[in-house]
């Protein structure tokens, strides 16, 4: 179709537009409504249009607008004021005037034939019209305010030209439509123009930015949310034909007042808006004005676990339309990209508050280590790892195990119940202090009672949650699963506490090197028993007013241990036994310098209840952090046996017998094992223990049984974390002894 194009000051045109003839013709064709509409159109005309436009042009535009109002169901109910202001106008901005309406009606009619509402019709037009019209985003256009035919001739337009096309297409089928934009985003990233349509209220969409989920969506919503109504350059404006004193700030025509406007900032930013932390990403190939590339990528953790997929924008996407990913301030991330030559990534970086931007090129990236790429894809690579790769693989494997286990563990934490066989462990908790870097500490505090009715033990449990207050940490008071005399050192307690610690590590981010155990009376009995046999899980332990029964102290070699007892607490000779055990620890520490760190307080004259003087245990304990890789271990099996203790593991659980003792030491690259060492013993190794780039020699009871380099592997790391969710103690290599 050949259009009538009317430049503002074309040669041979009349000196003034015959607006009187136009108004008269409008009345003749459409009665009083036509006259009223024509009068409105004339009153809002820019002065140049009065001089340049013909009565035929204006009459044809008005006649087609009225016909669309009669034809389309959504148009019939449009209020007159909206019809006049946002359907009838023949222009959006100051673009070249042309008779687009008949052509656009013909093109748009089949696209909206199934629509029932204006929203559905506008949605369909945004999906189909630009493809049929063969115009898309490109910064190579001649100017921003191109008319529809000018954009079609080039096959390209930017956001303003595209918005003009969509507004005109909507108006052609009777949908009230207007262009909306800001001269400058509040974050100073540039300007933008988009479209609003009316369907019982105003709804927005980006022109040629179809979103299958519907209207009121767009890449620019976060930017728009920061707009400032009282700062003209950062406000959001909608075009209007009716002049009410405000002008649309056209960035291509600074100072022009030719286009009326309405300030609609409030619809996008109703009051102060907190900017969500996020990162905008572009991938560039060169330094040209539009060197953008479409590349598939992921936001990952610093270790490499994929968090958020994205695809960078290029081509027909607006220059300011970038891939966005949410970040947490302070958390460490990488960006990973899938390029033709393989997977590449950035160095690790910290998430920042607010919005950030990264323009990246291939030269900014490095290959993703194969082991990390394989693990992030769910594989366990078999090849050896370097020390740095092992550290990163450990962090990645830990994150993946946490992700896999979090939901089940969260249910336990939420319900505060752990089941083991027919037994259930319940607990109460309190949190003290701000969470430090590395996570809260965890305090397990066992109540007294035992060998008593459930109500008595319940009362002791209720008292225990109030008994101590660490300066920092999550304080947990569990309820013993039974009411027996030995309620805290039956065989089910050990796996229940292992599970409890793992739950808090996985879900609450507890620092596994800052886990403490304590208990009063029968709870103190439990500390005597549990601390030596679970010493590899704790940073320190404190026993209050308990009886050790047959517990051995040998396993406490690397666990700081405190004894608190009333000097007059004579029942079961608790005071005398506490003094004897203190002397035993004194001798162990003397005989083994560096081991058996302990303190003891036997308060003269105090009975079983120590008037809370024993609370001095907490600051003492808090001063210690677990040593996950001690150079010397003394492993003595209690009647409740374990198959793992620090970096020693017995693969066959049946080979663990009560009374077995193993002393393991590391000197340089040599490991010595003395005592009851079963066949097939596993040495769980780490560079925190010795240098895995060098050969490791093992001597068992005076005889060398192995000397070899032990490779770090992803398999060893993954297996270690599956056994126990404890990253600081995860092995990166395993040596199996003959």
N, C-alpha and C positions, 0 to 999 in steps of 0.2 A: 504494500500500500504506500502510495506517495503522500507524504505529509506536507501540510502547510507550515512552514517554519518562518516565524516572524521575529527578526532581530529588533532590538530596541529602537534603532534609528536607521532603518532600511531605506534605501533610495526609492523615491516615487511614492512613499506612503503619505497619507493625509497628515496634516499638521496636528490634528487632534482626533482622538477616537470618538466616534459618534455614539457616545454612551446613551444619549436620549433615545436614539433609534433602537439600541439594544434593549433598553428597559421596555419600550413600547412593544417590541416584538415578543419579549418574554411574557408580557401580559396577554398578548394575543394568543400565544401558544398554550400558556399554563395558568391563565387567570391571575387572580390576586396573589396566589402563592408564587407564580412566576415573577410578577412584578416585585414582590418583596425580596425574592432571592436575587434578582438582578440588581436591585438597589443595594443589597448587602455586599454583593461582589464588587460593585463600582466603588462603594465607600472605602473598601479595604485595598483598592488597587494602588500599587506603587505609581508615582507620577509618570514614570517612563512608559508604563503600560497604557495609560490614558492617551498618550501621544502616539503609540505604535500599533495597538491592537484594533482590529476591525470589528464592526458589529456582527458580521457573519461568523468570525472566529468565536466571539463571546457567546453568540446565540447557539452555535453548534455545541459548544462545551456545556451550556446550561441544559439544552434539550436532552443530550445523552445522559446527563446526571439524573434528570427527572425520570427518564426511561428506566435507568438502572434501579431507581427507588421503587418503581412500580413492578419490576421484574423479579427481584430477588427477595425472598421472604424476610431475611434479616434487615433489609433496607427499609421495609415498610414501617417498622417500629422505631426507627432512629428519630430522636427528638429533632425538631426543626432547627434549633440552634446549632446542633452538631452537624446536621446535614449541610447547613449553610457554610459552616466554618471548616469542616473537615472532609466533605465529600465534593462539594461544588467547586472549590478553587481549581484553577487550571495550572497552578505552579506550586512548588514546595518552597524553594529558596529563590535565588535570583538567576536560575538557569535560563538558557535560551528558551523563549516561549514557542511551543509547537502544539499541533493538534494531535495529541497522543491518544485521546480517550476512545475513539472508534476502534482503532487497531487493538488497543489493550482490552477492550470489551470482547472483541472477537477472539483474541487469544485466551483470555481468562475464563470465559463462559464454560467451556468443557472441563476446565480444571476444577471448577467449584460445583459442578452439577450434582454431586452427591452430598455436598455439605448441607447441614441443617442450621448451622449457626454462623455468625460472623467469625468466631474464633476458628471453627473448622475450615471455613473458606480461606481465611488469611494463612492458616497453617498449610493448606494445600498449595496456595500461590507461592509461598516461600519455598516449598519443596520442588515445584514444577516450573515456575515461570522463568527463572534464570537459565535453566537448561534449555528451554524452548527458545528463549530470546538470545541465547548464546553470548551472555555477558557475565563475567566473573571478576573477582578481585584481582587486581594487578596494579602495582605501583607505577607501571609505565604509562598510565593514562595521562592525557594532556593537562587536565585540571580537575580539581575535586568536584566542582559544581556542574558537571556535564549534564546536558539534557538526555533523555532516553535515547534519541536517535544518535546523538554524538557518542554515547557509550556503546551503542550497538555497532556503529561504524568501526570502532576500535576493537570491540569485543572485550573491553576491559573498563573497570571503574574501581574506585576505592569506596570506602564506607559511605561517603556522602552521595556519590553517584548511584550506588546500589540502593541506598535508602530512598532516593527520588523515584527509582523504578518501582520499588515495592509499594510505596505510598500511592503512586499513580495507578498501579494495578489494582490495589484495594479500592480506591475511589471509583475506578471504572466499573466495579460490580457493586457499588453502593455501600462499601464498608468505610465508616469514618476512620481516617488514618492521618498521621502526622509524623514528621521527622523529629527526633529527639537527640540531643547531644550536649557535650560539654566542651568548652574551649580548651580546657586543660585538666586532666585528672589531678586529684589532690596529691598523688604521689609523684607528680611532675613527669609522668611517662608519656604524655602526648594527649591528643584530642581524639574524639570518636563520635560517630553519628549512628543512630539506630532508628527503629520504627516502633510507634505505638498504634494499636488499633482499638476501637471501642466496641465492646460487647457487654453492655450493662455496666461497664467500667473500663478503664484503660488497662491494656495488657501490652507487654513489650516483646520484641524479638529482634535478633540481628538480621539484617537483610542479606539474603543468600547464605545464611548460617542456620539452615534447617536443623532442628532438634526433634527427633522422633518422639520425645517425651512431651512435646507441646510448647505452648507459649510461656512467657515469664521465665525463660531460661537463657543463659548466655555466658560466654567467657568473661564478660565485663562486669558481672554482678558485684564481685568483691570490690572492684575499682569504684563502681557507682555507689556502693554503700559508704564510701569515704567522702562523698561529695559534700560541699559546704554551701548551704543556701545563701549565707550572708557574705560569701567571698565570690564576687562575680566571675572571676576566671575559673573557679572550682565548682560553680553551680551547674545544675542540669536544666536545660531549657527544652521546651516543645514549641514547634512552629504554630503560628496562629494567623488566621486571615484578619480577624477582628483586632483593631489597634487599641490597646489599653495602656500605652505609654512605655512598654518594655520591648526591646528589640533583641532578636536572636543574634548572638555574637558570632558572626561568620568569620572563621579564622583566615579565609582567603580574601576577605574584604574588610579589613580592620576599620572600625569606625562607622560602617554602614548601618543605617537604621531602616533599610528597605523592607525587612522581614520582621513582622511582629512576633512576639513570643510570650510564653507563660513559664514562670519558674516552677518546675515540678520536682525540685530536689527532694522535697519531703517524701515523695513516693518511693524514693530509692534509699534515702538515709534519714530516717525519722529520729533525729537526735544523735548524740555521740555514738559512734559505732566502733567497737573494738575490732582491730584488724587481726584476723586469724593468722597465726604463723604459717607461712607457705613459701614455696620457692617456685619462681617462674623460670622455665628452661627453654632455650633456643639452641638448635644445633646448626652450625654455619659451615659452609664450604667456600672459603675465600672471603674477600673484603668488599664485595660488591654491595650495592644498596640493599638488594634482596638476595642474599646468598644463603638463605635458609634451606634446610633439608628436612624431609620427613624421615625420622628415625625412631624405631621402637626402642624404648628404654624402661628402666626400673629405678625407683628409689630403693636403695638397700640399706641395711645397717652397715656399720663400719666393717663388720665381719663378712658381710656379703649376703645376708638373708634378704630375699626380695620382699618388699613391703607394699609397693604401689607401682602398678604398670602405667606407662604414659606413652604418648606418641607426639613427637615434636611437630610443629605446624610449619607449613610452607605453601607456596603456590597461591591458591585462591583464599587462604586464610588471612585475615587482617594482620598487619605488621605487629600490632600490639597483642594479638591473640597468641598466647604461649601455652605450652604444657605446664600445668600447675600440679604440685604435689604438696600435701600437708607435712609440716615438720614440727618437732617439739624443741623449743629453745634449749640449747645445751646438749641435746642428744647428738650422737655421732652418726654420720651417714656417708654413703657414696652414691654416685650416679653411675649406672651400668647401661651400656648401649650395645645393641645388636647390629654390627656392621658387616658388610660383605666378607671382610677378611677375618671375622671372628668377634668374640665378646671383649669389650674394652670397658674400662672404668676410670673414674676420677680417684684422686687421693681422698682420704677421709676428711670430712669437714664437719663443723658444728652447726646445728640448726640455730637460726636466729629468731628473735622476736619480730613480729610484723612480717612484711613481705620482702623477699630477696630476689635477686635475678642472677642467672648464670648463662652467659653466651659461651658455648663450648665448640671446639674444633677437634679434629682427630689428633692434632699435636698436643692437646691438653690431656690425653688419655693414655693409659697403659693397659696391656693385656690382663685379663682376669686370670689369676693362677688356675691351672686346670683342676687342681683338687678342690678349690673353692667353687668353681663353676659346676663341677660334678656333684658336690655335696648340696649346693643350692637347688640342683635339679633332682634331688632325692637319691643320688647314687653315692656309693662309698668307694672312692678310688683306691686302688691297691698299691700304687707306687709310693716310694719313700718321700718324705717331706723335709724341707729345711726347717731350721729352728723357728724362723719367722712364720713360715707357712703353717707349722704345727700350732703356734700360738693363735693364729687367726682361725685355723680349722677348729680348734677347741672352742673358741668363742662362738663360731657358727654352729657347731654341733650342739652346744649348750642352748643357744637360742631356739634351734629346731626342736630339741627335746622339750624345752619349756612350752613351746607352741603346741606340740602334740599332746602334752599332759595337762595343760593349764585348765581346760574345762572340767575334767574329772576332779582335779585337785581343788578347783574353785568351789565345787559343790561341797566337798568336805569342809573347806574353810567356812563357807556360808552357813552350813548346818552345824559346824563345830562338832563333828562326829567322824571318827575313823573306826571302821570295823575290821577286825582281824579274827577270822573264824567265828566263834560265837561270842566274842568279846567286843565291847565298844568303848572307845576312849572319847570322853567329852571334855570340854574345857571352856574357860572364860578368859577374856583377854582385856588388857588396857594398853594404850600407847602413850609413851612419854617422850617429850622433846621433839625437835624438828628432825626430819630424816637427813642424815649426813650423806655426803658423797660415798657411794659404795653400798648404800642401803642401811636400813635400821639393823640394830642388833636384836637378838631373840633371847629371852630369858624364860627358861622352863622351871617352874617352881612347884615342887610336889608337896601335897598336904600331909598332915599327920593322921592319926587314927589307926586303922588296921585291926583286924580281929575283933571288930565291933559291929553293932547294927548299922545298917545303911544310913540311918538318920544321923548317927554320930559322925560318920565319915563325910556325909554331906555338909554338916556344920563345920567340920575342919576344912573342907574345900572352900566354903564360903569365906572362911577366915583367911585362907591363903591368898586369895585375890587382893585382899586389903593389906597384906602383911608387909610388902616391900614395894619401893618405888625407885626404880633406876632413873638416873638423870636423863637417859635416852634409851629408847628401845621399845619393842613389843613384849610386854610382860604377860606370860601365859600360865594360868593355873589349871592343870588338867585334873579331872576326876578319875581316880583309879578305877579300872574296869571291874575289880572285885572288891570284896570286903574282908579278904583274908589277912592274916598277920603280916605276910610278906607281899602286900599289895603292890609294891613298887619294884620288885625284882623277880617277878615271875617271868617265864620265857616269852610271853606275848608282849611284854613292855618294850623290849629292844626294837622289834620291827615297827611297833606303833610309833615310837619316838623317831625312828628313822623316817617314817612316812610323814610325821608331823613337821619335822625340820624341812623335808623336801617340799611340802605344801607351802610353807611360808617363803621359801626361797623362790619357788616357781611363780606364785601368785602375788606375793607382797614384796618381792625383791629384797628379802632379808639377806644380809651379808653372811655367807656360810662360814666365814672365818671369825664371826663375832656371835657365836651361839654359846650360851651359858646355862649350866644346870645347878639347881640348888633344891634343898628340901628340909623340912622341919619334922623332928620326931620320926615317925614312920617314913616320912619323906626323906629324912636324913639317912635312915637305913638304906633307902633306895640309892642315895648319892654314893654311899660307901660301895655299893655293888655295881651300879651302872657306870660311874665315872671311869673306873679302870678298864672295863670291857668295851666301853664306847668312847674312850679317850680321843680317838681320832676324829670325832665329830664336834668336840667342844674346845672353846678357848680357855675356859677356867671352870672350876667347880667349887661349891661351898656346901659343907655338911653342917647342919644345925641340929644338935641334940639327938643324934641318931646312934644306932648300934650297928657295928659292922658285921656281926655274926662271923662267917668264915671268909669274908672278902679279903683278897690279896691286894696289896698296894703296888705291886710290881708294874702294872700297866700304866701307872701315873707318871712314868718317866718324863713325858713331854706335856703333861697337863697340870698347870698350876692348881693347887688344891688347898682349900682352907677348912680348918676345923674350928667349930664354935660349940662350946659346952659350958653349962653351968657347973661351977665347982662343987655344988651341993646336989647335983643330979646323980644320985647314987643308985637309982633303980637299974637293975641288970648290970651294975658296975659301969654304967656309961661314962662317968667322970674318970674313973681309973683307966678304962680302955682308951678313952680319948687321949689321956696323957701318954699311954704306952704307944699308941699309934703315932703321936707326935714325935716321940723319941725314935720310932722306927723310921719315919720320914727324915728326921735329922740325920740318921746314920746313912740312909740311902743317898741323900744329897751329898754327904761328905765323901762317900765311896765312889760316887759318880758325878763329878763336877759338871755343872751345866744342866743336870737333870733334877727331877723331883723338887721343883720350886714349890714352896708351901708357906702357909702361915697358920698359927694356932692361937686361939683365944679361949682360955678356960677361966671364966669369970668367977673369982673367989666369992663364995657365999651365995651365989645365985642358984636357984633350983632349975627344974626342967624349962620353965619359962624364963627367958633371959631379958625380959623388959625391952626387947627390940634393940639391945646393944649389938646384937649380931648383924644389924643392918649395915655395919661398917664393911661387911663382905662385898657389897655391891660396887663401891668405887674401887676397891682393890681388884676385883674381878675384871671390871671394865678396862683396867689398864693393860689387859692382855689380849693379844690376837693369836688365833690358832696358828701353829706351825704345821702346815700340811705335809711338809717334806723333811722331817727331822733326819739327821745323819745317824741317829742311833734309836733303835726301837727295842723295847722289852715287851714281848707279847706272851702273856700268861692266860691260858684258857680257863675261864670260870666254868661252873657247872652249866651255865647257858653259854654255849660255844658260838663263835663267829668264824666266818670263812674269809674275812678281810679285816686287816688292821694296818692303817697307814698305807705303805707301799708294798705290803706283803699280801698275798692271796693264796688260799688253798682251794684249787678247783673242785676237788671232791669234798663236799661238806661232811661226808661220813668219816673223812680222815681227821677231822678236828675232834680232839678228845679233851675232856676236862683234865686239868693239871699239866697239859703240855706247855712247854716254855721254849720260846725262840728269842735269842738276842741277835739283832741284825745291826751292823755298823757299816758306814761308808767312809772310806779314807781315799781321797783322790778318785781314781777310777776303779777301785777295788771294793767289792761288797763281801763282807764276811757274815756267814750265818752259823750260829752255834746253838745246839740244843736239839729239840725234837722236830727236825726238819723233814716233813713228809715228801715222798717222791712226787714229782710233778709240780712242785711249788712254783708259783708265778711271781716274778718280780715286776711290779708296775713302776715303770721308770719315767723320768721327766728331766728336762734340762735344769729344773730347780733342784735336782738331787745330784746330778753329775753331768758331764759333757757327753751328749749322745753322738757327737761327731767323732768321738774317740772310742776305742775298744773298751769293753767292760769286762773285768775279771771277777769271777765269783768263786769264793772258797767256802765250802761247807764242812764244818767240823774238822778244819785243818787241811782239807783236801780240795785242790782246784778242780772245779767241775765244768767251768766254762770260761772262755775268753774270746769275745767277738764284739763287733759293732752291732748295735741293736737299732734297726731303722725306726724312725718315727713314721707312723701310718695313721691315716684317717680312721681305719678300722679299729685300731687300739683306742683312739679317742672316743669314737662313737660307742664302743662296747663299754668303756669305763663310765660314760655318762648314762647309759641305759641301766647299768647296775646301780648307780647312785647319782642323783642330780646334784653334783658337787664339783663345779668347774675348777676351783683352786686345787683340788686333789685329783683331777682327772689325769690319767696316764697318757702319754703320747707314744709310748713304746712298751712292749711286753717281752720279757725273756722267760721262757719256760725251762725249768731246771730238770735234769734227768732224774 
